[in-house]
Amino acid sequence: MDVRRAVDQDAAAMAGVIAVVAPEDTLGAQPPVDVATRAAGFRDLLAGDGAAWVLEDGGVVQGYLSLTPRTRGVFGLGMAIVAAGRGRGGGRALVEAALAFARAGGAHKVDLEVWPDNARAIALYAATGFVVEGLRDRHYLRADGTLRSSLIMARRLG
Ligand SMILES: CC(C)(COP(=O)(O)OP(=O)(O)OC[C@H]1O[C@@H](n2cnc3c(N)ncnc32)[C@H](O)[C@@H]1OP(=O)(O)O)[C@@H](O)C(=O)NCCC(=O)NCCS
């Protein structure tokens, strides 16, 4: 498993990861995922002030992490790894690469939102220094009509 900076040509594979993972209901994205639109979003991110990394196994993209500029000095983190690529340290490697990048660029914080029942992701974030900053109470309207809360977690860098 290798982590490297994502380039424009990775956008479709990154969007493909979202499409594969979304049915698990661990992401904000819900099926059906518009892969072309997601890929275009990643290309825009990479062409602008954002950054992304891919997790590869034998040259095949298994996961990604993106950093999106939020407010000055703050990046928002999004990530997903296909089921077959999990549990082998790839998540931690992606987060550590992103934190090193953000810190080197002078950012003071990386934040994210995670479903409160996503124990695996929360464990990864806690292990890499993220703390809970708050709860968005019944904030997201899901496709089934329910309202879902999210935890706000953040990692201070300075
Ligand atoms: C969350 C996710 C990125 C983590 O990736 P991963 O490859 O499993 O991460 P790692 O192998 O680096 O493990 C990270 C930590 O989680 C722990 N962990 C693994 N499985 C776990 C589980 N079922 N429950 C709780 N913790 C678990 C590991 O012990 C590890 O801790 P350590 O590094 O201190 O040993 C991945 O599971 C995923 O993509 N899930 C679906 C999408 C998702 O939830 N994205 C995040 C949305 S906010």
Ligand as a Chemical Component Dictionary entry (heavy atoms), coordinates in Angstrom:
data_LIG
# 
_chem_comp.id                   LIG 
_chem_comp.type                 NON-POLYMER 
_chem_comp.pdbx_formal_charge   0 
_chem_comp.three_letter_code    LIG 
# 
loop_
_chem_comp_atom.comp_id 
_chem_comp_atom.atom_id 
_chem_comp_atom.alt_atom_id 
_chem_comp_atom.type_symbol 
_chem_comp_atom.charge 
_chem_comp_atom.model_Cartn_x 
_chem_comp_atom.model_Cartn_y 
_chem_comp_atom.model_Cartn_z 
_chem_comp_atom.pdbx_ordinal 
LIG C1  C1  C 0 -12.338 5.278  7.962  1  
LIG C2  C2  C 0 -11.291 4.654  7.039  2  
LIG C3  C3  C 0 -10.739 5.703  6.097  3  
LIG C4  C4  C 0 -10.165 4.087  7.903  4  
LIG O1  O1  O 0 -9.252  3.423  7.052  5  
LIG P1  P1  P 0 -8.426  2.134  7.534  6  
LIG O2  O2  O 0 -7.619  1.665  6.391  7  
LIG O3  O3  O 0 -9.330  1.158  8.197  8  
LIG O4  O4  O 0 -7.491  2.805  8.598  9  
LIG P2  P2  P 0 -6.229  2.165  9.276  10 
LIG O5  O5  O 0 -5.968  0.746  8.836  11 
LIG O6  O6  O 0 -5.131  3.155  9.099  12 
LIG O7  O7  O 0 -6.700  2.082  10.792 13 
LIG C5  C5  C 0 -6.957  3.251  11.503 14 
LIG C6  C6  C 0 -7.233  2.914  12.958 15 
LIG O8  O8  O 0 -8.572  2.417  13.114 16 
LIG C7  C7  C 0 -8.557  1.257  13.950 17 
LIG N1  N1  N 0 -9.624  0.363  13.509 18 
LIG C8  C8  C 0 -9.608  -0.505 12.509 19 
LIG N2  N2  N 0 -10.803 -1.104 12.400 20 
LIG C9  C9  C 0 -11.591 -0.587 13.377 21 
LIG C10 C10 C 0 -12.938 -0.802 13.782 22 
LIG N3  N3  N 0 -13.734 -1.683 13.165 23 
LIG N4  N4  N 0 -13.423 -0.065 14.823 24 
LIG C11 C11 C 0 -12.640 0.823  15.462 25 
LIG N5  N5  N 0 -11.368 1.065  15.101 26 
LIG C12 C12 C 0 -10.837 0.355  14.076 27 
LIG C13 C13 C 0 -7.207  0.648  13.750 28 
LIG O9  O9  O 0 -6.839  -0.035 14.913 29 
LIG C14 C14 C 0 -6.315  1.841  13.474 30 
LIG O10 O10 O 0 -5.733  2.370  14.628 31 
LIG P3  P3  P 0 -4.136  2.315  14.837 32 
LIG O11 O11 O 0 -3.504  2.978  13.628 33 
LIG O12 O12 O 0 -3.907  3.079  16.102 34 
LIG O13 O13 O 0 -3.815  0.854  14.915 35 
LIG C15 C15 C 0 -11.927 3.494  6.217  36 
LIG O14 O14 O 0 -12.366 2.502  7.111  37 
LIG C16 C16 C 0 -13.043 3.918  5.294  38 
LIG O15 O15 O 0 -12.807 4.404  4.194  39 
LIG N6  N6  N 0 -14.307 3.735  5.735  40 
LIG C17 C17 C 0 -15.472 4.056  4.912  41 
LIG C18 C18 C 0 -15.562 5.533  4.544  42 
LIG C19 C19 C 0 -15.466 6.423  5.742  43 
LIG O16 O16 O 0 -15.939 6.125  6.825  44 
LIG N7  N7  N 0 -14.822 7.580  5.509  45 
LIG C20 C20 C 0 -14.694 8.592  6.539  46 
LIG C21 C21 C 0 -15.896 9.464  6.531  47 
LIG S1  S1  S 0 -15.785 10.772 7.764  48 
# 
loop_
_chem_comp_bond.comp_id 
_chem_comp_bond.atom_id_1 
_chem_comp_bond.atom_id_2 
_chem_comp_bond.value_order 
_chem_comp_bond.pdbx_ordinal 
LIG C1  C2  SING 1  
LIG C2  C3  SING 2  
LIG C2  C4  SING 3  
LIG C2  C15 SING 4  
LIG C4  O1  SING 5  
LIG O1  P1  SING 6  
LIG P1  O2  DOUB 7  
LIG P1  O3  SING 8  
LIG P1  O4  SING 9  
LIG O4  P2  SING 10 
LIG P2  O5  DOUB 11 
LIG P2  O6  SING 12 
LIG P2  O7  SING 13 
LIG O7  C5  SING 14 
LIG C5  C6  SING 15 
LIG C6  O8  SING 16 
LIG C6  C14 SING 17 
LIG O8  C7  SING 18 
LIG C7  N1  SING 19 
LIG C7  C13 SING 20 
LIG N1  C8  SING 21 
LIG N1  C12 SING 22 
LIG C8  N2  DOUB 23 
LIG N2  C9  SING 24 
LIG C9  C10 SING 25 
LIG C9  C12 DOUB 26 
LIG C10 N3  SING 27 
LIG C10 N4  DOUB 28 
LIG N4  C11 SING 29 
LIG C11 N5  DOUB 30 
LIG N5  C12 SING 31 
LIG C13 O9  SING 32 
LIG C13 C14 SING 33 
LIG C14 O10 SING 34 
LIG O10 P3  SING 35 
LIG P3  O11 DOUB 36 
LIG P3  O12 SING 37 
LIG P3  O13 SING 38 
LIG C15 O14 SING 39 
LIG C15 C16 SING 40 
LIG C16 O15 DOUB 41 
LIG C16 N6  SING 42 
LIG N6  C17 SING 43 
LIG C17 C18 SING 44 
LIG C18 C19 SING 45 
LIG C19 O16 DOUB 46 
LIG C19 N7  SING 47 
LIG N7  C20 SING 48 
LIG C20 C21 SING 49 
LIG C21 S1  SING 50 
# 
